[in-house]
Amino acid sequence: MTPHTVTRIIISCLIVISAAGCGREDAANEVPTEKATVGDVRVEISGRGELRALSSHIVRMPSLQGGWHRMQIMQLVKEGIFVKPGDRLFKVDTNEMEENLKRLIAEARSEHADFLNAQKVMELERQRLDSTVSKLDERFRARCIDLNLLLLEPGTIRALTARNTYELAKMNAMHALDAYTPAKELASKGFVSGADLETRKLELDRARVAQLLSELNYEQVMTGGEPVEIEQARVVVILALNRLQQAESNRALRMLKQRMTVENARWAWLKEQRHVERIQDSLKMSDIKSEAQGVVVYEMVYVGRGKREKAQNGQSVHKRAKILRVDDTSKLVMRAEIEESRVTLLYRSTGMSDNRVDNAAWCRDEGKGRAVALLFGHLPDVFHTPGCKHLMWRSAHWAMHREIPPREFKRGY
């Protein structure tokens, strides 16, 4: 009960008591009196209104993943029943979602199979390339041994050191070139940074300078011609080395492509897997349960073409739309209008904050007595205004079945 209501009841009781006591004012008028007894006065007032809960929990249609904007209500709880936390309120129709989930699971399994197959293909390709490089490396080593046997013959040891230095410098230059060429191609595609490419370019320049210096030194040492067998063996070694380096570069590029294929397959599988997880989470949210205790009250739901209806089973509702509310019945507030057929309305007041018009004063007969209700407030200064005093003075005479005085106040009032 609000303070405003308490004030209204107290004023009503004071007027009724004053109406009963004013009979002693003038004994000469011989006003009929009866003996008063102390007790409760039963007053029945008929009216129409509504009860409202002070606290309510609004339940909305969940916003589910998957692109659904309208969802169908299923298994809606009956209006007016009492529910507790954890009780089911309604369920969202998930037939379409479940069909879509089956399709996404099949696609995810297919993407996962492609990912595993790409891994197997990459492993087989790696083994094949490793085998090719290993064979070429063995062939290169064998050709180097043949060349060394020819170089160890008498008269060639002095030239061997210069020749080996030149060959080593030449080999380093070729390695640097083979390392720089694929790095340049990868840098154009964004797989190698610019700083790394500049480092490889600097190494290539240094290797070429060392090759040039060792070649000049070798030409100074060599005073006579070499045997044809040594030159032929050297050419064979160089060809074997070129094949080996080409195989290693090919292996690096092929493995890079295989790794990219595997990564693309993995990302495709993870993407489908995330879609599956989102739909599964939405299915868990489709069973709406109460988070508070109270009485279920349906809300008005928009059904299209400017129409609203109460929520019911089978309705197609937009996401985040209000479906129902759970009113806490432990704290209620009542607002009612008194039936004016039994009372005489004296005054209406308009609220200062919400401009709401309420009945502020009325009177009615109650058996052989009369009742007047003056609901002024909230400040005491209101009761000192001339209009309020005049209304209270005339109401008291009417309650005592006396003649209503004219528009003047009694001296001393």
Buried (B, 14 or more C-beta within 10 A) or exposed (E): EEEEEEBBEEBBEEBBEBBBEBBEEEEEEEBEEEEEEEEEEEEEBEBEEEEEBEEBBEBBBBEBBBEBEEBBBBEBBEEEEEBEEEBEBBBBBBEEBEEBBEEBBEBBBEBBEBBBEBBEBBEEBBEEBEEBBEEBBEBBEEBBEBBEEBBEEEEBEEBBEBBBBBBEBBBBBBBBBBBBEBBEEBBEEEEBEEEEBEEBBEBBEEBBEBBBEBBEBBEEBEEEEBEEEBEEBBEBBBEBBBBBBEBBBBBBEBBBEBEEBBEEBBEBBBEBBEBBEBBBEBBEEBBBBBEBBBBBBBBEBBBEEEEEEEBEEEBEBBBEBBBBBBBBEEEEEEEEEBEEEBBEEBBEBEEEEEEEEEBBBBBBEBEEEBBBBBBBBEEEEEEEEEEBEBBBBBBBBBBBEBEEEEEEEEEEE
